[in-house]
Amino acid sequence: MKNIAVIGAGTMGNGIAHTFAQSGFTVKLIDISEKSLEKGIATIASNLDRMVAKGTITEEDKHKTIGNIITYTDIKDGVTGCDLVVEAATENLTLKLNIFKQLSEVCDHNTILATNTSSISITQIAASVVHPERVIGMHFMNPVPIMKLVEIIRGYNTTNEVTKTIMDLSVKLGKTPTEVNDYPGFVANRILMPMINEAIETLYNKVAGVQEIDTVMKLGMGHPMGPLQLADFIGLDVCLAILNVMYDGFKNPKYAPCPLLVNMVMAGKLGAKSGEGFYDYAESKKAEKVSKQFS
Ligand SMILES: NC(=O)c1ccc[n+]([C@@H]2O[C@H](COP(=O)([O-])OP(=O)(O)OC[C@H]3O[C@@H](n4cnc5c(N)ncnc54)[C@H](O)[C@@H]3O)[C@@H](O)[C@H]2O)c1
């Protein structure tokens, strides 16, 4: 494995590209939006600057890492000759099925097709390609360069060989891969999202304010950040999409997204990435301040 394509340069895609590039892989970072690519590269550069300032890496490591990343807006150009594609585009089933259909047409039949989806069925995504046995979930956590876990999700047809390759590769990236089966939300979001949704419901029911809810969970439960702040960092649109996948997948009302979350997403309040969610980020650069908690 040498050449990796990453599809999507948003919150997760730029972190995944950063992580592979820092481990010496050549990364082709693909996004339909030129603006997202520019923002993604700028984010990688500023995260690397922070690592240099902390003495975790050298200035030379930073330049090598940036030099290992090439950007593309055309999926076909980007994935040609790649050993592995990690799809990290928007959490939307139709969009992902379209991307995988295209990948199936343009990639070599040996290429492993991984998705960073938070909740969508790997088996369903795999059904859109010619070789479903080469499709696997490679669920990185946010922020990718920092977080150790990679949740590895086997689809119904994923082979042992593909699973082992991806488990070994995750170790090479300095991560701890954990294998789980393919059910809505897998393990991470099946447990996390009901908690975030309940925190939003608690706010919606006026039991307490944003700061109070997050303080209770931080100081009372030892969480490094409160669930509302975490939702802002994940992206409220991503949280809503995951809850909807679990609600549809299990047909269980306990996963129904809180109406306040639905309203905020419809109003364009998507969290840190849009400048406002449960907290206001644009005004006082709070996003920058809080994101330093990760580093
Ligand atoms: N945000 C999180 O904390 C988190 C954590 C783990 C997994 N995920 C998953 O990672 C994936 C990406 O989430 P995100 O938070 O980075 O989203 P995001 O909204 O930050 O970024 C998505 C990017 O995908 C691009 N895109 C959309 N359609 C595309 C296409 N056809 N081809 C190429 N690029 C396209 C968009 O331009 C955008 O830059 C989702 O599946 C999400 O569920 C997110």
The ligand as an SDF file (V2000), in Angstrom:
LIG
                    3D

 44 48  0  0  0  0  0  0  0  0999 V2000
  -17.7100   14.9510   11.6130 N   0  0  0  0  0  0  0  0  0  0  0  0
  -17.3670   13.9180   12.3700 C   0  0  0  0  0  0  0  0  0  0  0  0
  -17.0270   14.0660   13.5570 O   0  0  0  0  0  0  0  0  0  0  0  0
  -17.3200   12.5330   11.7760 C   0  0  0  0  0  0  0  0  0  0  0  0
  -16.7040   11.5050   12.5060 C   0  0  0  0  0  0  0  0  0  0  0  0
  -16.5880   10.2400   11.9240 C   0  0  0  0  0  0  0  0  0  0  0  0
  -17.1130   10.0150   10.6570 C   0  0  0  0  0  0  0  0  0  0  0  0
  -17.7370   11.0460    9.9640 N   0  0  0  0  0  0  0  0  0  0  0  0
  -18.2210   10.7500    8.6210 C   0  0  0  0  0  0  0  0  0  0  0  0
  -17.2700   11.2550    7.6910 O   0  0  0  0  0  0  0  0  0  0  0  0
  -17.9260   11.6520    6.4900 C   0  0  0  0  0  0  0  0  0  0  0  0
  -17.6140   13.0950    6.2010 C   0  0  0  0  0  0  0  0  0  0  0  0
  -18.0970   13.8990    7.2780 O   0  0  0  0  0  0  0  0  0  0  0  0
  -17.5100   15.3570    7.5480 P   0  0  0  0  0  0  0  0  0  0  0  0
  -17.9120   15.7090    8.9240 O   0  0  0  0  0  0  0  0  0  0  0  0
  -16.0750   15.4260    7.1360 O   0  0  0  0  0  0  0  0  0  0  0  0
  -18.4070   16.2140    6.5170 O   0  0  0  0  0  0  0  0  0  0  0  0
  -18.1290   17.6880    5.9550 P   0  0  0  0  0  0  0  0  0  0  0  0
  -19.4690   18.2650    5.6690 O   0  0  0  0  0  0  0  0  0  0  0  0
  -17.1970   18.4260    6.8360 O   0  0  0  0  0  0  0  0  0  0  0  0
  -17.3380   17.3960    4.5690 O   0  0  0  0  0  0  0  0  0  0  0  0
  -17.8870   16.6970    3.5050 C   0  0  0  0  0  0  0  0  0  0  0  0
  -17.1060   17.0250    2.2530 C   0  0  0  0  0  0  0  0  0  0  0  0
  -17.5370   16.1450    1.2010 O   0  0  0  0  0  0  0  0  0  0  0  0
  -17.4970   16.8870   -0.0070 C   0  0  0  0  0  0  0  0  0  0  0  0
  -18.2890   16.2100   -1.0190 N   0  0  0  0  0  0  0  0  0  0  0  0
  -19.6310   16.1600   -1.1380 C   0  0  0  0  0  0  0  0  0  0  0  0
  -19.9800   15.4240   -2.2110 N   0  0  0  0  0  0  0  0  0  0  0  0
  -18.8330   14.9820   -2.7750 C   0  0  0  0  0  0  0  0  0  0  0  0
  -18.5190   14.1940   -3.9260 C   0  0  0  0  0  0  0  0  0  0  0  0
  -19.4800   13.6800   -4.7050 N   0  0  0  0  0  0  0  0  0  0  0  0
  -17.2200   13.9630   -4.2380 N   0  0  0  0  0  0  0  0  0  0  0  0
  -16.2280   14.4850   -3.4510 C   0  0  0  0  0  0  0  0  0  0  0  0
  -16.4660   15.2530   -2.3570 N   0  0  0  0  0  0  0  0  0  0  0  0
  -17.7420   15.5020   -2.0220 C   0  0  0  0  0  0  0  0  0  0  0  0
  -18.0130   18.2700    0.4040 C   0  0  0  0  0  0  0  0  0  0  0  0
  -17.6600   19.2640   -0.5560 O   0  0  0  0  0  0  0  0  0  0  0  0
  -17.3260   18.4660    1.7520 C   0  0  0  0  0  0  0  0  0  0  0  0
  -16.0740   19.1040    1.6110 O   0  0  0  0  0  0  0  0  0  0  0  0
  -19.4280   11.3830    6.7030 C   0  0  0  0  0  0  0  0  0  0  0  0
  -19.7370   10.1220    6.1810 O   0  0  0  0  0  0  0  0  0  0  0  0
  -19.5390   11.3950    8.2320 C   0  0  0  0  0  0  0  0  0  0  0  0
  -20.6170   10.6550    8.6970 O   0  0  0  0  0  0  0  0  0  0  0  0
  -17.8360   12.2910   10.4960 C   0  0  0  0  0  0  0  0  0  0  0  0
  1  2  1  0
  2  3  2  0
  2  4  1  0
  4  5  1  0
  4 44  2  0
  5  6  2  0
  6  7  1  0
  7  8  2  0
  8  9  1  0
  8 44  1  0
  9 10  1  0
  9 42  1  0
 10 11  1  0
 11 12  1  0
 11 40  1  0
 12 13  1  0
 13 14  1  0
 14 15  2  0
 14 16  1  0
 14 17  1  0
 17 18  1  0
 18 19  2  0
 18 20  1  0
 18 21  1  0
 21 22  1  0
 22 23  1  0
 23 24  1  0
 23 38  1  0
 24 25  1  0
 25 26  1  0
 25 36  1  0
 26 27  1  0
 26 35  1  0
 27 28  2  0
 28 29  1  0
 29 30  1  0
 29 35  2  0
 30 31  1  0
 30 32  2  0
 32 33  1  0
 33 34  2  0
 34 35  1  0
 36 37  1  0
 36 38  1  0
 38 39  1  0
 40 41  1  0
 40 42  1  0
 42 43  1  0
M  CHG  2   8   1  16  -1
M  END
$$$$
